[in-house]
């Protein structure tokens, strides 16, 4: 069996635009963005802060117990400490 039959099966997909570079590139653009939980702006997934409202977008470590906290958490879910930097002792 030669591979000529396979090309005939893929041609309709290419002709209709199912298998194009534009399709795969647009899918990459959609997945490279996230939505800010505060202002609903589209931001890059690589951003740590929203450029529109300044809301933190990445989880961060609690200053007291070092467990991970969500970016919009006001208190640590593990130890209950307020979010933010640890004050002077």
C-alpha positions in Angstrom: 0.0 0.0 0.0 1.4 3.4 -0.9 0.7 6.6 1.0 -1.3 8.3 -1.8 -4.7 7.4 -0.1 -3.8 9.3 3.0 -3.3 12.6 1.1 -6.8 12.3 -0.3 -8.2 12.0 3.2 -6.4 15.1 4.5 -7.1 17.3 1.5 -10.7 18.1 2.5 -9.5 19.2 6.0 -6.9 21.5 4.4 -9.3 22.9 1.8 -11.9 23.8 4.5 -9.3 25.5 6.7 -9.4 22.9 9.5 -5.6 22.2 9.3 -4.1 25.6 8.7 -1.4 27.6 10.5 -3.9 30.4 11.2 -6.1 28.0 13.2 -3.2 26.8 15.4 -1.8 30.3 15.8 -5.2 31.8 16.9 -5.6 28.9 19.4 -2.2 29.8 20.8 -3.2 33.5 21.2 -6.4 32.5 23.0 -4.6 30.3 25.5 -1.8 32.8 26.2 -4.2 35.2 27.9 -5.9 35.1 31.2 -8.7 37.2 32.7 -8.1 39.5 35.6 -10.3 38.5 38.5 -10.8 42.2 39.5 -11.5 44.1 36.3 -12.0 41.3 33.8 -9.3 42.6 31.4 -7.4 40.2 29.2 -3.8 40.0 30.3 -0.9 37.7 29.3 -0.5 34.6 31.4 3.1 35.6 32.0 2.1 38.8 33.9 2.3 38.8 37.7 0.1 42.0 38.0 -2.8 43.3 35.9 -1.6 46.4 34.0 -5.1 47.9 34.1 -5.9 47.7 37.9 -2.8 46.4 39.6 -4.4 43.2 41.0 -1.9 40.4 41.6 -2.4 37.5 39.2 0.0 34.9 40.6 -0.2 32.9 43.9 2.3 34.0 46.4 3.8 32.7 49.7 2.4 33.7 53.0 4.9 35.9 54.9 4.2 34.0 58.1 3.9 30.3 57.2 5.2 30.2 53.6 2.2 28.3 52.3 0.8 29.4 48.9 -2.0 32.0 48.9 -4.2 33.1 46.0 -3.4 36.5 44.6 -6.7 38.0 45.8 -6.7 36.4 49.3 -6.9 38.9 52.2 -5.9 36.2 54.7 -3.8 33.0 54.5 -6.0 29.9 54.4 -3.5 27.9 56.3 -2.6 30.1 59.3 -5.1 33.0 59.1 -2.4 35.7 58.9 -3.3 38.9 56.9 -1.9 39.1 53.4 1.0 41.4 52.9 4.5 41.7 54.2 5.4 40.6 57.7 5.8 43.5 60.1 8.8 44.1 62.3 8.9 41.8 65.3 
